Amino acid sequence: MWPDEAGPRKKSSARQLILDLTGAPATGAEDFLVSSSNEQAFGLIDLWPEWPAPTLILTGPAGSGKSHLAAIWARRAQARILRPDEDLEPETLARHAAILMEDCDRVRRPEAALFHLINLLKETGGSLLLTARQKPDLWGITTPDLLSRLRLAPTAAIGRPDSALLRAVLVKLFTDRQIRIEEDVIVYAALHLDQSLEEAARFVQAVDEAALSAGRRITKPLAAATIATMNGAERGGAA
Protein backbone atom coordinates (compact mmCIF):
# COMPACT_ATOMS: atom_id res chain seq x y z
CA MET A 1 0.00 0.00 0.00
CA TRP A 2 1.27 3.48 -0.77
CA PRO A 3 1.98 5.33 2.50
CA ASP A 4 -0.48 8.17 1.90
CA GLU A 5 -3.46 5.91 1.26
CA ALA A 6 -6.07 5.80 3.99
CA GLY A 7 -7.24 2.27 3.31
CA PRO A 8 -7.16 -0.64 0.90
CA ARG A 9 -7.62 0.08 -2.80
CA LYS A 10 -11.10 -0.72 -4.12
CA LYS A 11 -11.95 -2.07 -7.55
CA SER A 12 -14.59 0.18 -9.12
CA SER A 13 -16.80 0.38 -12.16
CA ALA A 14 -16.36 3.29 -14.56
CA ARG A 15 -19.28 5.13 -12.94
CA GLN A 16 -17.92 4.54 -9.44
CA LEU A 17 -14.51 5.82 -10.51
CA ILE A 18 -16.14 9.01 -11.74
CA LEU A 19 -18.16 9.47 -8.56
CA ASP A 20 -15.04 8.96 -6.45
CA LEU A 21 -13.23 11.86 -8.17
CA THR A 22 -15.28 14.72 -6.77
CA GLY A 23 -12.94 15.53 -3.87
CA ALA A 24 -10.00 17.90 -3.65
CA PRO A 25 -7.21 17.60 -6.24
CA ALA A 26 -4.39 15.25 -5.28
CA THR A 27 -0.82 15.11 -6.50
CA GLY A 28 0.41 11.88 -4.90
CA ALA A 29 -0.44 8.22 -5.18
CA GLU A 30 -4.16 8.93 -4.88
CA ASP A 31 -3.92 10.78 -8.18
CA PHE A 32 -3.09 7.54 -10.01
CA LEU A 33 -6.29 5.85 -11.13
CA VAL A 34 -6.20 2.06 -11.37
CA SER A 35 -8.04 0.23 -14.14
CA SER A 36 -7.66 -2.97 -16.14
CA SER A 37 -5.02 -1.32 -18.36
CA ASN A 38 -2.58 -0.65 -15.51
CA GLU A 39 -3.67 -2.89 -12.63
CA GLN A 40 -0.98 -5.52 -13.20
CA ALA A 41 1.77 -2.92 -13.36
CA PHE A 42 0.46 -1.10 -10.29
CA GLY A 43 0.37 -4.34 -8.32
CA LEU A 44 3.93 -5.30 -9.23
CA ILE A 45 5.34 -1.85 -8.46
CA ASP A 46 3.36 -1.86 -5.21
CA LEU A 47 5.21 -4.98 -4.05
CA TRP A 48 8.33 -2.91 -3.38
CA PRO A 49 10.50 -3.45 -1.36
CA GLU A 50 9.52 -7.11 -1.82
CA TRP A 51 10.21 -7.14 -5.55
CA PRO A 52 11.00 -10.55 -7.06
CA ALA A 53 14.33 -9.15 -8.33
CA PRO A 54 16.50 -6.05 -7.71
CA THR A 55 15.78 -4.67 -11.20
CA LEU A 56 12.25 -4.13 -12.52
CA ILE A 57 11.24 -2.80 -15.93
CA LEU A 58 8.09 -0.69 -16.42
CA THR A 59 6.89 -0.51 -20.04
CA GLY A 60 4.03 1.25 -21.75
CA PRO A 61 3.19 3.52 -24.70
CA ALA A 62 3.41 7.28 -24.51
CA GLY A 63 0.56 8.75 -22.51
CA SER A 64 -0.18 5.53 -20.61
CA GLY A 65 0.84 6.86 -17.18
CA LYS A 66 4.10 4.96 -16.68
CA SER A 67 6.03 8.12 -15.73
CA HIS A 68 3.34 8.95 -13.19
CA LEU A 69 3.57 5.49 -11.64
CA ALA A 70 7.37 5.63 -11.68
CA ALA A 71 7.29 9.02 -9.94
CA ILE A 72 5.00 7.66 -7.23
CA TRP A 73 7.41 4.79 -6.63
CA ALA A 74 10.40 7.14 -6.60
CA ARG A 75 8.76 9.28 -3.94
CA ARG A 76 7.86 6.28 -1.84
CA ALA A 77 11.29 4.63 -2.17
CA GLN A 78 13.14 7.97 -1.91
CA ALA A 79 14.85 6.94 -5.12
CA ARG A 80 17.73 8.65 -6.80
CA ILE A 81 16.40 9.82 -10.19
CA LEU A 82 18.97 9.82 -12.96
CA ARG A 83 18.55 12.70 -15.40
CA PRO A 84 18.82 11.99 -19.15
CA ASP A 85 21.94 14.16 -19.48
CA GLU A 86 23.62 12.77 -16.37
CA ASP A 87 26.59 10.40 -16.46
CA LEU A 88 25.94 6.88 -15.28
CA GLU A 89 28.44 6.25 -12.46
CA PRO A 90 27.74 2.79 -11.00
CA GLU A 91 29.81 3.07 -7.81
CA THR A 92 28.21 6.39 -6.87
CA LEU A 93 24.67 5.36 -7.76
CA ALA A 94 24.93 2.04 -5.95
CA ARG A 95 25.20 3.93 -2.65
CA HIS A 96 21.48 4.67 -2.99
CA ALA A 97 18.89 2.12 -1.92
CA ALA A 98 16.67 2.88 -4.91
CA ILE A 99 17.30 4.32 -8.39
CA LEU A 100 14.95 5.38 -11.20
CA MET A 101 16.07 5.58 -14.83
CA GLU A 102 13.43 6.63 -17.38
CA ASP A 103 13.14 6.27 -21.17
CA CYS A 104 15.78 3.57 -21.39
CA ASP A 105 14.82 2.77 -24.97
CA ARG A 106 15.41 6.37 -26.05
CA VAL A 107 18.21 7.61 -23.77
CA ARG A 108 21.35 5.68 -24.63
CA ARG A 109 23.47 4.77 -21.61
CA PRO A 110 26.93 3.17 -21.58
CA GLU A 111 26.05 -0.51 -21.62
CA ALA A 112 29.06 -1.60 -19.56
CA ALA A 113 28.17 0.92 -16.84
CA LEU A 114 24.52 -0.19 -16.73
CA PHE A 115 25.54 -3.84 -16.49
CA HIS A 116 27.95 -2.99 -13.66
CA LEU A 117 25.24 -1.03 -11.83
CA ILE A 118 22.80 -3.93 -12.04
CA ASN A 119 25.43 -6.26 -10.59
CA LEU A 120 26.31 -3.83 -7.79
CA LEU A 121 22.67 -3.40 -6.76
CA LYS A 122 22.26 -7.16 -6.64
CA GLU A 123 25.13 -7.25 -4.13
CA THR A 124 23.93 -4.30 -2.05
CA GLY A 125 20.22 -5.19 -2.07
CA GLY A 126 19.27 -1.96 -3.84
CA SER A 127 16.40 -1.50 -6.30
CA LEU A 128 16.49 -0.24 -9.88
CA LEU A 129 13.36 0.77 -11.82
CA LEU A 130 13.80 1.21 -15.58
CA THR A 131 11.03 2.67 -17.74
CA ALA A 132 10.67 2.34 -21.51
CA ARG A 133 8.06 2.23 -24.21
CA GLN A 134 9.24 -1.18 -25.38
CA LYS A 135 10.84 -4.35 -24.04
CA PRO A 136 14.67 -4.57 -23.77
CA ASP A 137 14.98 -6.55 -27.03
CA LEU A 138 14.01 -3.37 -28.88
CA TRP A 139 16.36 -0.99 -27.05
CA GLY A 140 19.24 -1.57 -29.47
CA ILE A 141 21.45 -3.20 -26.84
CA THR A 142 24.58 -4.85 -28.27
CA THR A 143 26.08 -6.31 -25.09
CA PRO A 144 24.80 -9.91 -24.82
CA ASP A 145 25.29 -10.18 -21.04
CA LEU A 146 23.36 -6.97 -20.40
CA LEU A 147 20.53 -7.97 -22.72
CA SER A 148 20.33 -11.37 -21.05
CA ARG A 149 20.17 -9.75 -17.60
CA LEU A 150 17.41 -7.37 -18.69
CA ARG A 151 15.40 -10.17 -20.27
CA LEU A 152 15.40 -11.92 -16.90
CA ALA A 153 14.17 -8.83 -15.04
CA PRO A 154 10.44 -8.80 -14.14
CA THR A 155 8.42 -6.52 -16.42
CA ALA A 156 5.39 -4.47 -15.38
CA ALA A 157 3.49 -3.55 -18.54
CA ILE A 158 0.94 -0.74 -18.82
CA GLY A 159 -1.46 -0.80 -21.76
CA ARG A 160 -3.22 2.09 -23.43
CA PRO A 161 -5.89 3.61 -21.17
CA ASP A 162 -9.21 1.80 -21.45
CA SER A 163 -12.48 3.73 -21.76
CA ALA A 164 -13.22 3.55 -18.02
CA LEU A 165 -9.86 5.05 -17.13
CA LEU A 166 -10.07 7.72 -19.80
CA ARG A 167 -13.51 8.85 -18.61
CA ALA A 168 -12.34 8.91 -15.00
CA VAL A 169 -9.26 10.95 -15.88
CA LEU A 170 -11.33 13.46 -17.85
CA VAL A 171 -13.66 13.98 -14.88
CA LYS A 172 -10.65 14.32 -12.58
CA LEU A 173 -9.03 16.94 -14.82
CA PHE A 174 -12.22 18.99 -15.03
CA THR A 175 -12.74 18.66 -11.28
CA ASP A 176 -9.22 19.93 -10.65
CA ARG A 177 -10.19 23.05 -12.61
CA GLN A 178 -13.41 23.34 -10.57
CA ILE A 179 -15.51 22.81 -13.70
CA ARG A 180 -18.83 20.99 -13.51
CA ILE A 181 -19.16 18.91 -16.67
CA GLU A 182 -22.09 17.04 -18.19
CA GLU A 183 -21.80 13.30 -18.65
CA ASP A 184 -22.46 13.48 -22.39
CA VAL A 185 -19.34 15.62 -22.84
CA ILE A 186 -17.22 13.05 -20.98
CA VAL A 187 -18.65 10.13 -22.98
CA TYR A 188 -18.16 11.93 -26.31
CA ALA A 189 -14.61 13.00 -25.52
CA ALA A 190 -13.56 9.57 -24.30
CA LEU A 191 -14.93 8.03 -27.50
CA HIS A 192 -13.25 10.44 -29.92
CA LEU A 193 -9.90 11.25 -28.27
CA ASP A 194 -6.83 9.12 -28.80
CA GLN A 195 -6.32 6.61 -25.98
CA SER A 196 -3.72 8.71 -24.21
CA LEU A 197 -3.71 10.46 -20.85
CA GLU A 198 -1.62 13.24 -22.39
CA GLU A 199 -4.29 13.72 -25.07
CA ALA A 200 -6.97 13.92 -22.37
CA ALA A 201 -5.04 16.65 -20.56
CA ARG A 202 -4.56 18.59 -23.81
CA PHE A 203 -8.27 18.37 -24.55
CA VAL A 204 -9.36 19.61 -21.11
CA GLN A 205 -7.05 22.61 -21.35
CA ALA A 206 -8.11 23.40 -24.92
CA VAL A 207 -11.86 23.13 -24.35
CA ASP A 208 -11.61 25.16 -21.14
CA GLU A 209 -9.78 27.93 -23.01
CA ALA A 210 -12.33 27.79 -25.84
CA ALA A 211 -15.23 28.09 -23.40
CA LEU A 212 -13.65 31.03 -21.58
CA SER A 213 -12.87 32.78 -24.87
CA ALA A 214 -16.45 32.37 -26.12
CA GLY A 215 -18.03 33.11 -22.75
CA ARG A 216 -20.03 29.90 -22.81
CA ARG A 217 -20.23 26.66 -20.90
CA ILE A 218 -18.60 23.46 -22.12
CA THR A 219 -21.07 21.50 -24.22
CA LYS A 220 -20.88 18.46 -26.46
CA PRO A 221 -20.78 20.61 -29.66
CA LEU A 222 -17.91 22.66 -28.18
CA ALA A 223 -16.10 19.45 -27.24
CA ALA A 224 -16.56 18.16 -30.80
CA ALA A 225 -15.23 21.40 -32.29
CA THR A 226 -12.23 21.35 -29.94
CA ILE A 227 -11.33 17.78 -30.83
CA ALA A 228 -11.68 18.58 -34.54
CA THR A 229 -9.31 21.54 -34.09
CA MET A 230 -6.82 19.37 -32.19
CA ASN A 231 -6.92 16.70 -34.90
CA GLY A 232 -6.49 19.32 -37.62
CA ALA A 233 -3.46 20.79 -35.85
CA GLU A 234 -1.89 17.33 -35.56
CA ARG A 235 -2.44 16.60 -39.25
CA GLY A 236 -1.01 19.98 -40.17
CA GLY A 237 2.06 19.38 -38.03
CA ALA A 238 2.62 16.01 -39.64
CA ALA A 239 2.42 17.43 -43.16
C-alpha positions as CSV (number, residue, x, y, z in Angstrom):
1,M,0.0,0.0,0.0
2,W,1.3,3.5,-0.8
3,P,2.0,5.3,2.5
4,D,-0.5,8.2,1.9
5,E,-3.5,5.9,1.3
6,A,-6.1,5.8,4.0
7,G,-7.2,2.3,3.3
8,P,-7.2,-0.6,0.9
9,R,-7.6,0.1,-2.8
10,K,-11.1,-0.7,-4.1
11,K,-12.0,-2.1,-7.6
12,S,-14.6,0.2,-9.1
13,S,-16.8,0.4,-12.2
14,A,-16.4,3.3,-14.6
15,R,-19.3,5.1,-12.9
16,Q,-17.9,4.5,-9.4
17,L,-14.5,5.8,-10.5
18,I,-16.1,9.0,-11.7
19,L,-18.2,9.5,-8.6
20,D,-15.0,9.0,-6.4
21,L,-13.2,11.9,-8.2
22,T,-15.3,14.7,-6.8
23,G,-12.9,15.5,-3.9
24,A,-10.0,17.9,-3.6
25,P,-7.2,17.6,-6.2
26,A,-4.4,15.3,-5.3
27,T,-0.8,15.1,-6.5
28,G,0.4,11.9,-4.9
29,A,-0.4,8.2,-5.2
30,E,-4.2,8.9,-4.9
31,D,-3.9,10.8,-8.2
32,F,-3.1,7.5,-10.0
33,L,-6.3,5.8,-11.1
34,V,-6.2,2.1,-11.4
35,S,-8.0,0.2,-14.1
36,S,-7.7,-3.0,-16.1
37,S,-5.0,-1.3,-18.4
38,N,-2.6,-0.7,-15.5
39,E,-3.7,-2.9,-12.6
40,Q,-1.0,-5.5,-13.2
41,A,1.8,-2.9,-13.4
42,F,0.5,-1.1,-10.3
43,G,0.4,-4.3,-8.3
44,L,3.9,-5.3,-9.2
45,I,5.3,-1.8,-8.5
46,D,3.4,-1.9,-5.2
47,L,5.2,-5.0,-4.0
48,W,8.3,-2.9,-3.4
49,P,10.5,-3.4,-1.4
50,E,9.5,-7.1,-1.8
51,W,10.2,-7.1,-5.5
52,P,11.0,-10.6,-7.1
53,A,14.3,-9.1,-8.3
54,P,16.5,-6.0,-7.7
55,T,15.8,-4.7,-11.2
56,L,12.2,-4.1,-12.5
57,I,11.2,-2.8,-15.9
58,L,8.1,-0.7,-16.4
59,T,6.9,-0.5,-20.0
60,G,4.0,1.2,-21.7
61,P,3.2,3.5,-24.7
62,A,3.4,7.3,-24.5
63,G,0.6,8.7,-22.5
64,S,-0.2,5.5,-20.6
65,G,0.8,6.9,-17.2
66,K,4.1,5.0,-16.7
67,S,6.0,8.1,-15.7
68,H,3.3,9.0,-13.2
69,L,3.6,5.5,-11.6
70,A,7.4,5.6,-11.7
71,A,7.3,9.0,-9.9
72,I,5.0,7.7,-7.2
73,W,7.4,4.8,-6.6
74,A,10.4,7.1,-6.6
75,R,8.8,9.3,-3.9
76,R,7.9,6.3,-1.8
77,A,11.3,4.6,-2.2
78,Q,13.1,8.0,-1.9
79,A,14.8,6.9,-5.1
80,R,17.7,8.6,-6.8
81,I,16.4,9.8,-10.2
82,L,19.0,9.8,-13.0
83,R,18.5,12.7,-15.4
84,P,18.8,12.0,-19.1
85,D,21.9,14.2,-19.5
86,E,23.6,12.8,-16.4
87,D,26.6,10.4,-16.5
88,L,25.9,6.9,-15.3
89,E,28.4,6.3,-12.5
90,P,27.7,2.8,-11.0
91,E,29.8,3.1,-7.8
92,T,28.2,6.4,-6.9
93,L,24.7,5.4,-7.8
94,A,24.9,2.0,-6.0
95,R,25.2,3.9,-2.7
96,H,21.5,4.7,-3.0
97,A,18.9,2.1,-1.9
98,A,16.7,2.9,-4.9
99,I,17.3,4.3,-8.4
100,L,15.0,5.4,-11.2
101,M,16.1,5.6,-14.8
102,E,13.4,6.6,-17.4
103,D,13.1,6.3,-21.2
104,C,15.8,3.6,-21.4
105,D,14.8,2.8,-25.0
106,R,15.4,6.4,-26.0
107,V,18.2,7.6,-23.8
108,R,21.4,5.7,-24.6
109,R,23.5,4.8,-21.6
110,P,26.9,3.2,-21.6
111,E,26.0,-0.5,-21.6
112,A,29.1,-1.6,-19.6
113,A,28.2,0.9,-16.8
114,L,24.5,-0.2,-16.7
115,F,25.5,-3.8,-16.5
116,H,27.9,-3.0,-13.7
117,L,25.2,-1.0,-11.8
118,I,22.8,-3.9,-12.0
119,N,25.4,-6.3,-10.6
120,L,26.3,-3.8,-7.8
121,L,22.7,-3.4,-6.8
122,K,22.3,-7.2,-6.6
123,E,25.1,-7.2,-4.1
124,T,23.9,-4.3,-2.1
125,G,20.2,-5.2,-2.1
126,G,19.3,-2.0,-3.8
127,S,16.4,-1.5,-6.3
128,L,16.5,-0.2,-9.9
129,L,13.4,0.8,-11.8
130,L,13.8,1.2,-15.6
131,T,11.0,2.7,-17.7
132,A,10.7,2.3,-21.5
133,R,8.1,2.2,-24.2
134,Q,9.2,-1.2,-25.4
135,K,10.8,-4.4,-24.0
136,P,14.7,-4.6,-23.8
137,D,15.0,-6.6,-27.0
138,L,14.0,-3.4,-28.9
139,W,16.4,-1.0,-27.0
140,G,19.2,-1.6,-29.5
141,I,21.4,-3.2,-26.8
142,T,24.6,-4.8,-28.3
143,T,26.1,-6.3,-25.1
144,P,24.8,-9.9,-24.8
145,D,25.3,-10.2,-21.0
146,L,23.4,-7.0,-20.4
147,L,20.5,-8.0,-22.7
148,S,20.3,-11.4,-21.1
149,R,20.2,-9.7,-17.6
150,L,17.4,-7.4,-18.7
151,R,15.4,-10.2,-20.3
152,L,15.4,-11.9,-16.9
153,A,14.2,-8.8,-15.0
154,P,10.4,-8.8,-14.1
155,T,8.4,-6.5,-16.4
156,A,5.4,-4.5,-15.4
157,A,3.5,-3.5,-18.5
158,I,0.9,-0.7,-18.8
159,G,-1.5,-0.8,-21.8
160,R,-3.2,2.1,-23.4
161,P,-5.9,3.6,-21.2
162,D,-9.2,1.8,-21.4
163,S,-12.5,3.7,-21.8
164,A,-13.2,3.5,-18.0
165,L,-9.9,5.0,-17.1
166,L,-10.1,7.7,-19.8
167,R,-13.5,8.9,-18.6
168,A,-12.3,8.9,-15.0
169,V,-9.3,11.0,-15.9
170,L,-11.3,13.5,-17.8
171,V,-13.7,14.0,-14.9
172,K,-10.7,14.3,-12.6
173,L,-9.0,16.9,-14.8
174,F,-12.2,19.0,-15.0
175,T,-12.7,18.7,-11.3
176,D,-9.2,19.9,-10.7
177,R,-10.2,23.1,-12.6
178,Q,-13.4,23.3,-10.6
179,I,-15.5,22.8,-13.7
180,R,-18.8,21.0,-13.5
181,I,-19.2,18.9,-16.7
182,E,-22.1,17.0,-18.2
183,E,-21.8,13.3,-18.7
184,D,-22.5,13.5,-22.4
185,V,-19.3,15.6,-22.8
186,I,-17.2,13.1,-21.0
187,V,-18.6,10.1,-23.0
188,Y,-18.2,11.9,-26.3
189,A,-14.6,13.0,-25.5
190,A,-13.6,9.6,-24.3
191,L,-14.9,8.0,-27.5
192,H,-13.3,10.4,-29.9
193,L,-9.9,11.2,-28.3
194,D,-6.8,9.1,-28.8
195,Q,-6.3,6.6,-26.0
196,S,-3.7,8.7,-24.2
197,L,-3.7,10.5,-20.9
198,E,-1.6,13.2,-22.4
199,E,-4.3,13.7,-25.1
200,A,-7.0,13.9,-22.4
201,A,-5.0,16.6,-20.6
202,R,-4.6,18.6,-23.8
203,F,-8.3,18.4,-24.5
204,V,-9.4,19.6,-21.1
205,Q,-7.0,22.6,-21.4
206,A,-8.1,23.4,-24.9
207,V,-11.9,23.1,-24.3
208,D,-11.6,25.2,-21.1
209,E,-9.8,27.9,-23.0
210,A,-12.3,27.8,-25.8
211,A,-15.2,28.1,-23.4
212,L,-13.6,31.0,-21.6
213,S,-12.9,32.8,-24.9
214,A,-16.5,32.4,-26.1
215,G,-18.0,33.1,-22.7
216,R,-20.0,29.9,-22.8
217,R,-20.2,26.7,-20.9
218,I,-18.6,23.5,-22.1
219,T,-21.1,21.5,-24.2
220,K,-20.9,18.5,-26.5
221,P,-20.8,20.6,-29.7
222,L,-17.9,22.7,-28.2
223,A,-16.1,19.5,-27.2
224,A,-16.6,18.2,-30.8
225,A,-15.2,21.4,-32.3
226,T,-12.2,21.4,-29.9
227,I,-11.3,17.8,-30.8
228,A,-11.7,18.6,-34.5
229,T,-9.3,21.5,-34.1
230,M,-6.8,19.4,-32.2
231,N,-6.9,16.7,-34.9
232,G,-6.5,19.3,-37.6
233,A,-3.5,20.8,-35.9
234,E,-1.9,17.3,-35.6
235,R,-2.4,16.6,-39.3
236,G,-1.0,20.0,-40.2
237,G,2.1,19.4,-38.0
238,A,2.6,16.0,-39.6
239,A,2.4,17.4,-43.2
